[in-house]
Amino acid sequence: MYENVTGMVKQNVHKRRGRELSMSIKDIINLEETYGAHNYKPLDVILSRGKGIWVWDVDGKRYLDCLSAYSAVNQGHCHPKILQALIEQAHKMTLTSRAFRNDQLGPFYEELCKLTRSHKVLPMNSGAEAVESVIKTVRKWGYQVKGIPAGQAEIIVCDNNFHGRTITIVGFSTDPMARDNFGPFTPGFKIVPFGDAQALERAITPNTVGFLVEPIQGEAGVIIPPEGYLAAAKQICQKHNVVLILDEIQTGLGRTGKMLAEEHDGIEADITLIGKALSGGFYPVSAVLSNTEVLGTLKPGEHGSTFGGNPLACAVARAALKVLQEESLVENAAETGRYFLNGLKQIKNPLIRQVRGKGLMIGVEFYPDAGGARQYCYKLMQEGLLCKDTHEDTIRFAPPLVITREDVDWALERIEKVINA
């Protein structure tokens, strides 16, 4: 009986593989357009495998990945050490739920806390879940510790923010595309200009529990605040007993040339949110990193996740963190990022408005007269380089942190060719 079933499975697999090989790119795109929700507008390249900084499409053409899945694959595609950790753990145990303990969770907590100088960890799955978790937690801290009247807690955020796609999160977005036709929204949020410490202080009231901010606004176009902004925000939050929350889901774990972007300002946030590269692109893993006072307000039954902190996620995350450290990827991001940034600044074209970045998180913004950044992304795709436009006029360049100077030279040659064509 078992042999018959196995034989049938193998036949079906071969049939599926044969069908996939016989399908054209147009057929595959049509399937996606027919059966999928149209909430993305991807470039028409169909990727089938990846290794390091390179990805290949179904026809075997190679591309340099300059998006890194929004910084989720900082360690490079299919890193062998993370892959091995996933395979070994998948053979032993993948999920227990938090109703029981598992042998990966405690070591994961310890290693992550030591690396980031944190006291406590709340493991979740996606970045948006981490943001939602911190909203709940700082509100409870506000009521139980700070003594704010029930139902009056306020959280301050910045304009042009991007913290996720849930109803609560898009409710405090200033992007009409994120908000329109999705209300009513969760109350309790104030919006201030990004990079303006004085505006932050003016917005604080006795009911303010937290200030949620990205160290660099990635989705807004790699917007870097004035030097010393985070340090000033830290002082203001301490002065008014407000929790400083840094969303480092995209900037964290080496992307900006520091393990955490807060290090550029020499501060430590009260709460830090990480995700994406925490698993090296193998598995959805995120975490709320906090001091004991804030996370200590959560009691059993008040918050949780079926998959959050599962042994497979923990094993993968532990391996991903080791790769960042053992292969000096943070240092490489700083050094190679400076080289990449300087190379982009050498491209002389009157349509370029500004080149900005930290580490390997770089944006090239064009004047509106250029006709939008997406056209350049299409042309770069034809040259074998994949990147993403954002906010109409900006291209983001964020390759995996394993990229070398030689790879950057290869990219710069094609970028200059396309922009100056």
C-alpha positions as CSV (number, residue, x, y, z in Angstrom):
1,M,0.0,0.0,0.0
2,Y,2.8,2.5,1.0
3,E,4.7,1.7,-2.2
4,N,1.7,2.4,-4.3
5,V,1.0,5.7,-2.6
6,T,4.7,6.7,-3.0
7,G,4.6,5.8,-6.7
8,M,1.5,7.9,-7.3
9,V,3.0,10.9,-5.4
10,K,6.2,10.6,-7.6
11,Q,4.1,10.5,-10.8
12,N,2.1,13.5,-9.7
13,V,5.3,15.5,-8.9
14,H,6.8,14.7,-12.3
15,K,3.6,15.7,-14.0
16,R,3.5,19.0,-12.1
17,R,7.2,19.7,-12.9
18,G,6.6,18.9,-16.5
19,R,3.7,21.3,-16.7
20,E,5.7,24.0,-15.0
21,L,8.6,23.6,-17.4
22,S,6.2,23.7,-20.4
23,M,4.5,26.9,-19.2
24,S,5.6,30.2,-20.7
25,I,6.3,33.3,-18.6
26,K,3.1,34.8,-20.0
27,D,1.1,31.7,-18.8
28,I,2.6,32.0,-15.3
29,I,1.8,35.7,-15.1
30,N,-1.8,35.0,-16.3
31,L,-2.3,32.5,-13.5
32,E,-1.2,35.0,-10.9
33,E,-3.3,37.7,-12.4
34,T,-6.4,35.4,-12.7
35,Y,-6.3,33.8,-9.2
36,G,-4.4,36.3,-7.1
37,A,-5.6,39.5,-5.4
38,H,-4.2,42.5,-7.2
39,N,-2.6,44.1,-4.1
40,Y,0.9,44.2,-5.7
41,K,2.3,45.5,-9.0
42,P,5.5,43.5,-9.4
43,L,8.0,43.8,-12.2
44,D,7.4,41.0,-14.8
45,V,10.3,38.9,-13.8
46,I,9.6,35.4,-12.5
47,L,12.3,34.3,-10.0
48,S,12.9,30.6,-9.3
49,R,16.1,30.4,-7.3
50,G,18.6,32.5,-5.4
51,K,22.1,32.3,-3.9
52,G,23.9,35.1,-2.1
53,I,23.3,38.4,-3.9
54,W,22.1,36.7,-7.1
55,V,18.7,35.4,-8.2
56,W,17.7,33.6,-11.4
57,D,14.5,33.7,-13.4
58,V,12.7,30.7,-14.9
59,D,14.7,31.1,-18.1
60,G,18.0,31.0,-16.2
61,K,18.9,34.7,-16.5
62,R,20.8,36.0,-13.5
63,Y,20.0,39.2,-11.6
64,L,21.7,41.1,-8.8
65,D,19.1,41.5,-6.1
66,C,19.2,45.1,-4.8
67,L,16.1,44.8,-2.7
68,S,16.9,41.8,-0.4
69,A,13.1,41.2,0.1
70,Y,12.9,44.5,1.9
71,S,16.0,43.6,3.9
72,A,14.8,40.2,5.0
73,V,17.7,38.4,3.3
74,N,20.6,40.5,4.7
75,Q,22.6,37.3,5.0
76,G,22.0,36.5,1.3
77,H,19.6,34.1,-0.4
78,C,19.6,30.6,0.9
79,H,22.5,30.9,3.2
80,P,23.8,27.4,3.8
81,K,24.3,27.7,7.5
82,I,20.7,29.0,8.1
83,L,19.4,26.4,5.6
84,Q,21.1,23.6,7.6
85,A,19.7,24.8,10.9
86,L,16.2,24.8,9.4
87,I,16.6,21.3,8.0
88,E,18.0,19.9,11.2
89,Q,15.3,21.5,13.4
90,A,12.5,20.5,10.9
91,H,13.5,16.9,11.3
92,K,13.2,17.2,15.1
93,M,10.2,19.5,15.9
94,T,8.6,22.5,14.2
95,L,5.8,23.6,16.5
96,T,4.6,23.1,20.1
97,S,2.6,26.3,20.7
98,R,3.5,28.2,23.8
99,A,1.3,26.0,25.9
100,F,4.5,24.0,26.4
101,R,8.2,24.9,26.5
102,N,10.7,24.0,23.8
103,D,14.5,23.6,23.9
104,Q,15.2,26.4,21.4
105,L,13.3,29.3,22.9
106,G,15.4,30.0,26.0
107,P,18.8,30.0,24.1
108,F,17.2,32.2,21.5
109,Y,16.1,34.7,24.1
110,E,19.6,34.8,25.7
111,E,21.5,35.2,22.5
112,L,19.2,37.9,21.2
113,C,19.3,39.8,24.5
114,K,23.0,39.7,24.7
115,L,23.5,40.8,21.1
116,T,21.0,43.8,21.4
117,R,21.5,44.7,25.1
118,S,17.8,43.9,25.8
119,H,16.2,42.7,29.0
120,K,13.2,40.8,27.6
121,V,12.0,39.4,24.3
122,L,8.4,38.9,23.1
123,P,8.6,36.7,20.0
124,M,6.1,37.1,17.1
125,N,5.9,36.3,13.4
126,S,5.6,39.3,11.2
127,G,6.7,42.9,11.6
128,A,3.1,44.1,11.8
129,E,2.4,41.7,14.6
130,A,5.4,43.1,16.5
131,V,4.0,46.7,16.1
132,E,0.5,45.6,17.2
133,S,2.1,43.9,20.2
134,V,4.0,46.9,21.3
135,I,0.9,49.1,21.0
136,K,-0.9,46.8,23.4
137,T,2.0,46.6,25.7
138,V,2.8,50.3,26.1
139,R,-0.9,51.1,26.6
140,K,-1.0,48.6,29.4
141,W,2.2,50.1,30.9
142,G,0.6,53.5,30.7
143,Y,-2.4,52.5,32.7
144,Q,-0.7,50.2,35.2
145,V,2.6,52.1,35.7
146,K,2.3,55.6,34.6
147,G,-1.3,55.9,35.9
148,I,-3.1,57.2,32.8
149,P,-6.9,57.2,33.0
150,A,-8.5,54.1,31.4
151,G,-9.0,54.5,27.7
152,Q,-7.0,57.7,27.4
153,A,-3.5,56.5,26.3
154,E,-1.9,58.3,23.4
155,I,1.0,57.2,21.1
156,I,2.8,59.7,19.0
157,V,4.0,58.6,15.5
158,C,5.6,60.4,12.5
159,D,4.2,61.5,9.1
160,N,5.2,59.3,6.2
161,N,5.6,56.4,8.6
162,F,5.3,52.8,7.5
163,H,4.8,50.3,10.3
164,G,2.6,47.6,8.6
165,R,-0.7,47.0,7.0
166,T,-3.2,46.1,9.8
167,I,-6.2,48.3,10.4
168,T,-4.7,49.9,13.5
169,I,-1.4,50.7,11.8
170,V,-2.9,52.1,8.5
171,G,-5.1,54.2,10.7
172,F,-2.1,56.3,11.8
173,S,-0.5,56.4,8.3
174,T,-0.4,59.6,6.3
175,D,-0.3,57.7,3.0
176,P,-3.8,58.0,1.3
177,M,-3.3,54.7,-0.5
178,A,-2.8,53.0,2.8
179,R,-5.8,54.6,4.5
180,D,-8.5,55.3,1.9
181,N,-11.7,53.2,2.2
182,F,-10.3,51.1,5.1
183,G,-11.8,53.0,8.1
184,P,-13.1,53.4,10.7
185,F,-9.7,53.4,12.5
186,T,-8.4,52.8,16.0
187,P,-8.1,56.0,18.0
188,G,-5.3,57.1,20.3
189,F,-2.5,58.3,17.9
190,K,-1.0,61.7,17.2
191,I,1.1,62.4,14.1
192,V,4.1,64.8,14.1
193,P,6.7,65.7,11.4
194,F,9.5,63.2,11.1
195,G,12.9,64.6,12.3
196,D,11.4,67.4,14.3
197,A,12.2,66.9,18.0
198,Q,10.5,70.1,19.0
199,A,7.3,69.0,17.4
200,L,7.5,65.8,19.3
201,E,7.9,67.6,22.7
202,R,4.9,69.9,21.9
203,A,2.7,66.9,21.1
204,I,3.3,65.2,24.4
205,T,0.5,65.3,27.0
206,P,0.1,63.7,30.4
207,N,-1.6,60.8,28.5
208,T,1.2,60.1,26.2
209,V,2.6,56.6,26.7
210,G,4.9,56.1,23.7
211,F,6.7,57.6,20.7
212,L,6.9,55.1,17.8
213,V,9.4,56.0,15.1
214,E,11.7,54.5,12.4
215,P,15.3,55.5,12.6
216,I,15.3,55.8,8.8
217,Q,12.0,55.9,6.9
218,G,12.5,53.1,4.3
219,E,9.2,53.0,2.6
220,A,9.0,56.8,2.4
221,G,12.2,56.8,0.3
222,V,15.1,56.2,2.6
223,I,14.5,59.5,4.5
224,I,17.2,60.1,7.1
225,P,16.4,62.5,10.0
226,P,18.8,65.3,11.1
227,E,21.9,64.2,13.0
228,G,21.1,63.9,16.7
229,Y,17.4,63.5,16.2
230,L,17.1,60.2,17.9
231,A,19.3,61.3,20.8
232,A,17.0,64.4,21.3
233,A,13.9,62.2,21.1
234,K,15.4,59.9,23.8
235,Q,16.0,62.8,26.1
236,I,12.5,64.2,25.5
237,C,10.9,60.8,26.2
238,Q,12.9,60.4,29.4
239,K,12.0,63.9,30.6
240,H,8.2,63.2,30.1
241,N,8.2,59.5,31.1
242,V,7.3,58.4,27.6
243,V,8.4,55.0,26.1
244,L,10.7,55.4,23.1
245,I,9.9,52.7,20.5
246,L,12.2,52.2,17.5
247,D,10.8,50.3,14.6
248,E,14.0,48.6,13.4
249,I,12.3,45.9,11.4
250,Q,13.9,47.2,8.2
251,T,16.9,49.1,9.6
252,G,18.0,46.6,12.2
253,L,20.4,43.7,12.1
254,G,23.1,45.3,10.1
255,R,21.4,47.1,7.3
256,T,22.7,50.6,8.1
257,G,26.2,49.5,9.1
258,K,25.4,49.0,12.7
259,M,23.7,46.1,14.3
260,L,20.9,48.5,15.3
261,A,20.5,51.9,13.7
262,E,20.1,53.5,17.1
263,E,23.8,53.0,17.6
264,H,24.5,55.8,15.1
265,D,23.0,58.2,17.7
266,G,24.6,56.4,20.6
267,I,21.3,55.6,22.3
268,E,19.3,52.6,23.5
269,A,15.5,52.7,22.9
270,D,13.1,51.5,25.6
271,I,11.6,49.1,23.1
272,T,13.0,47.9,19.8
273,L,11.1,46.1,17.1
274,I,13.0,43.7,14.8
275,G,12.0,41.2,12.1
276,K,12.8,40.5,8.5
277,A,16.5,39.6,8.6
278,L,16.0,37.9,12.0
279,S,15.4,34.7,10.0
280,G,17.6,35.5,7.0
281,G,14.6,35.1,4.7
282,F,13.8,31.5,5.6
283,Y,10.8,32.0,8.0
284,P,8.6,34.7,9.4
285,V,10.2,35.7,12.7
286,S,9.9,39.1,14.6
287,A,10.5,40.2,18.1
288,V,9.7,43.0,20.6
289,L,12.9,43.8,22.6
290,S,12.2,45.7,25.7
291,N,13.2,46.5,29.3
292,T,11.6,44.5,32.1
293,E,9.4,47.3,33.3
294,V,7.4,47.5,30.1
295,L,7.2,43.9,29.0
296,G,6.8,42.9,32.6
297,T,3.2,44.3,32.6
298,L,2.0,41.4,30.4
299,K,0.5,38.5,32.3
300,P,-0.3,34.9,31.1
301,G,-3.3,34.9,28.8
302,E,-3.1,38.6,27.8
303,H,-1.2,38.2,24.6
304,G,0.2,35.4,22.5
305,S,0.7,33.7,19.1
306,T,0.3,30.1,18.0
307,F,3.5,30.3,16.0
308,G,5.4,33.0,17.9
309,G,8.5,31.5,19.5
310,N,8.1,28.1,17.8
311,P,11.3,25.9,17.8
312,L,11.8,26.0,14.1
313,A,11.6,29.8,14.1
314,C,14.0,30.0,17.0
315,A,16.5,27.7,15.5
316,V,16.5,29.6,12.2
317,A,16.8,32.9,14.0
318,R,19.7,31.7,16.1
319,A,21.6,30.6,13.0
320,A,20.7,33.9,11.2
321,L,22.2,36.0,14.1
322,K,25.3,33.9,14.1
323,V,25.9,34.4,10.4
324,L,25.6,38.2,10.9
325,Q,28.3,38.1,13.5
326,E,30.7,35.3,12.3
327,E,30.8,36.7,8.7
328,S,31.2,40.4,9.8
329,L,28.2,41.4,7.7
330,V,27.5,44.5,9.8
331,E,31.0,45.8,9.2
332,N,30.7,44.9,5.5
333,A,27.5,46.9,5.3
334,A,29.2,50.0,6.7
335,E,32.3,49.8,4.4
336,T,30.7,48.6,1.2
337,G,27.7,50.8,1.8
338,R,30.0,53.9,1.9
339,Y,31.6,52.7,-1.3
340,F,28.2,52.2,-3.0
341,L,26.9,55.5,-1.8
342,N,29.9,57.4,-3.0
343,G,29.8,55.7,-6.4
344,L,26.1,56.7,-6.8
345,K,27.0,60.3,-5.9
346,Q,29.6,60.3,-8.7
347,I,26.8,59.8,-11.3
348,K,26.2,63.3,-12.7
349,N,22.8,63.7,-14.1
350,P,20.5,66.8,-13.8
351,L,17.5,64.6,-13.2
352,I,18.9,63.3,-9.9
353,R,17.7,65.3,-7.0
354,Q,19.5,63.6,-4.2
355,V,21.5,60.4,-3.3
356,R,21.2,59.5,0.4
357,G,21.7,56.5,2.6
358,K,23.4,54.7,5.6
359,G,25.2,51.5,5.2
360,L,23.5,49.4,2.5
361,M,20.2,51.3,2.7
362,I,20.4,53.8,-0.1
363,G,17.9,55.9,-2.0
364,V,18.3,57.8,-5.3
365,E,15.6,60.5,-5.7
366,F,14.8,62.0,-9.1
367,Y,13.1,65.3,-9.9
368,P,9.5,64.9,-11.1
369,D,10.7,65.9,-14.6
370,A,12.4,62.5,-14.8
371,G,9.0,60.9,-15.2
372,G,9.1,58.6,-12.2
373,A,11.5,56.1,-10.9
374,R,9.7,52.9,-12.0
375,Q,11.0,53.3,-15.6
376,Y,14.5,53.0,-14.4
377,C,13.7,49.9,-12.4
378,Y,12.4,48.3,-15.6
379,K,15.5,49.2,-17.5
380,L,17.8,48.0,-14.8
381,M,15.9,44.7,-14.8
382,Q,16.8,44.3,-18.4
383,E,20.4,45.0,-17.5
384,G,20.3,42.2,-14.8
385,L,19.7,44.3,-11.7
386,L,16.6,44.2,-9.6
387,C,15.5,47.2,-7.4
388,K,12.3,48.9,-6.3
389,D,10.8,52.3,-6.8
390,T,9.0,54.0,-3.9
391,H,7.0,57.2,-3.6
392,E,7.0,57.8,-7.3
393,D,10.5,59.4,-7.6
394,T,12.9,57.3,-5.6
395,I,14.7,54.0,-6.2
396,R,15.9,52.0,-3.2
397,F,19.1,50.1,-3.4
398,A,19.5,47.6,-0.6
399,P,21.4,44.5,-1.6
400,P,22.2,41.6,0.7
401,L,25.0,42.4,3.2
402,V,27.3,39.8,1.6
403,I,27.9,42.0,-1.4
404,T,31.5,42.9,-2.3
405,R,33.1,46.0,-3.9
406,E,33.5,44.1,-7.1
407,D,29.7,43.4,-7.1
408,V,29.1,47.1,-6.4
409,D,31.3,48.1,-9.3
410,W,29.2,45.8,-11.5
411,A,26.0,47.4,-10.3
412,L,27.3,51.0,-10.6
413,E,28.2,50.4,-14.2
414,R,24.7,49.4,-15.1
415,I,23.0,52.0,-12.9
416,E,25.0,54.8,-14.6
417,K,24.3,53.4,-18.0
418,V,20.5,53.3,-17.4
419,I,20.2,56.7,-15.7
420,N,22.3,58.5,-18.4
421,A,20.8,56.6,-21.4
